[in-house]
Amino acid sequence: MKIAIPIKNENIYQHFGMAAAFKIYDVENGQVASTKVEQTNGRGHGAMLDTLLAENVNCVICGGIGDRVKRVIKEINDLKINKKT
């Protein structure tokens, strides 16, 4: 399973659409097998989604995400969104 968390300045960043990057955790057998950071470079929601899909991310954990992006994610992939506040 791959889990993505939005980050900015190496810290967890609450909002999906404003994140500078995503830290992607590859979890195997309940353990973090590897991590990597994918920069967004201010590319916008579409490019962010493309990055997550290209990385085969299964779950995004974030504090805020717009309704439009949630709908698109559900339409194109069975990607789970965990909204944490």
ZIQUIBEL-V475296 format. One record per pair of residues at least 4 apart in sequence whose C-alpha atoms are under 7 Angstrom apart, sorted by the first residue. I is the first residue (numbers start at 1). J is the second residue. Records with the same first field share a line. If there is no record, write none. Layout:
I=J / J
//
This chain:
1=26 / 27 / 28 / 58
2=24 / 25 / 26 / 27 / 56 / 57 / 58 / 59
3=24 / 25 / 26 / 57 / 58 / 59 / 60
4=22 / 23 / 24 / 25 / 57 / 59 / 60 / 61
5=12 / 22 / 23 / 24 / 60 / 61 / 62
6=12 / 13 / 16 / 19 / 21 / 22 / 23 / 62
7=11 / 12 / 13 / 19 / 20 / 21 / 22 / 23
8=12 / 13 / 19 / 20 / 21
13=19
14=62 / 63 / 64
15=19 / 62 / 63 / 64 / 65
16=62 / 64 / 65
17=45 / 65
20=39 / 40 / 41 / 42
21=37 / 38 / 39 / 40
22=37 / 38 / 39
23=35 / 36 / 37 / 38
24=35 / 36 / 37
25=32 / 34 / 35 / 36
26=32 / 33 / 34 / 35
27=31 / 32 / 33
28=32 / 33
40=48
43=47 / 48
44=48
45=49
46=50
47=51
48=52
49=53
50=54
51=55
52=56 / 57
53=57
58=79 / 80
59=79 / 80 / 81
60=80 / 81 / 82
61=81 / 82 / 83 / 84
62=82 / 83 / 84
63=83 / 84 / 85
64=83
65=69
66=70
67=71
68=72
69=73
70=74
71=75
72=76
73=77 / 79
74=78 / 79
//
